[in-house]
Amino acid sequence: MVTREYRTARNIIGPLILVEGVEGISYGELTDIKTAGQDALRRGKVLEVNGDKAVVQVFEGTSGLAPQDLSVKFLGKSQEIGVSADMLGRVFDGAGRPIDDGPPIIPEKWLNVNGSPMNPYARDYPNEFIQTGISTIDLLNTLVRGQKLPIFSASGLPHSRMAAQIARQAKVLKTGERFAVIFAAMGITFEESEFFIADFRRTGAIERAVLFINLADDPAIERISVPRMALTTAEFLAYEKGMHVLVILTDLTNYCEALREISAARKEVPGRRGYPGYLYTDLSSIYERAGRIKGKPGSITQFPVLTMPEDDKTHPIPDLTGYITEGQIILSRPIHAQGIYPPVDVLPSLSRLKDKGIGKGKTREDHADVMNQLYSAYARGKNAKELAVVLGESALSEEDLLFVKFADAFEGKFIRQGEDENRPIEESLAIGWSLLAMLPRESLKRVRDEYIEKYYPK
């Protein structure tokens, strides 16, 4: 490893330093930045190399630095994180340093946080059910091992509580399977941080989890590294330790805001809403690190959480995320206003891989039919309610009124569940059948007769 040191910093713009007269420097290379007369070091990374000029982004920010006082040492290596199975049960900051008063981690190996590209031919198809204990996900928008399924939320909605609930309840149903959760929080408040850490410790979920916490007042530049450190840790536990790893990333909107801040400091030509034109590519480099590899027992499943600015599904962040991921769970402000938790908007939510993880031997034989019938009946009930608003309830037929009652019961009994209520898939199916019992048997056109005979409440 060759290191080179320069005292030729010429300009500081936001979190970026321009260093001139460099040679042999590569993109992504780490740097140590020192101020004359001080022992403290700041860590940076090369963002751009053009001729003999290099742009360095400083992880701790550039406040208090003056170009003429700086010494920039290029370390000849990319950003790495020391990984070990001992990371389970620990809490780290946005730079990968322990913040839980525990001992330092002794790494089993050092890995590049950018990961290695996964050979598409080596990818195995996601086809195994992961139970989250939340009915609207397990029964209607099933999470499959190796999938990436984001939550589209908005400011003021309880996505943090829902993420914590999934983190502590999620499991694979096969006995003996080792399961871990990597929880990476970006740009959250101190209050949210305390909530997550306390919740993990209260429920004992911390024992199988690794937490990376980047606070809102931490340098924005750290937010760029947090999901990559989390995913590098997940890859180590999945592909080298044979564990099934669920990675929860919250809030991807804060990550994208940090990306926009860095792009503006570099004076790049902005794309939609001021975000960099490479936002799609950058998000892909995170989302596409989920999956399974043929011949390896472990897997990485992703649950990214993002808040839609102004509740806008067409905003670049949710829009591009929807192109890359395999569905979305959408949270609804009107359902939240009714006091229903979790406020999942069932009809526009979607898991594109749900059919691969359900059925006999995975969940239960009647899963697909019950799911389709619940969707159909709830959609009809919602349409009837909207019609009643325009024309009045007297304009509805008796059958329409029955479906309106079904929609209300569906929201009150199926969507609504306690924050600490962990429903097995069998319980979610039982609730589904009890709701379908409100409807005449002849209206259950999406359920096979043998399942009606076997499961329809007598």
Summary of the structure (lengths in Angstrom):
residues: 458
radius of gyration: 24.8
end to end distance: 73.8
largest distance: 83.8
contacts: 1532
relative contact order: 0.12
helix: 39%
strand: 26%
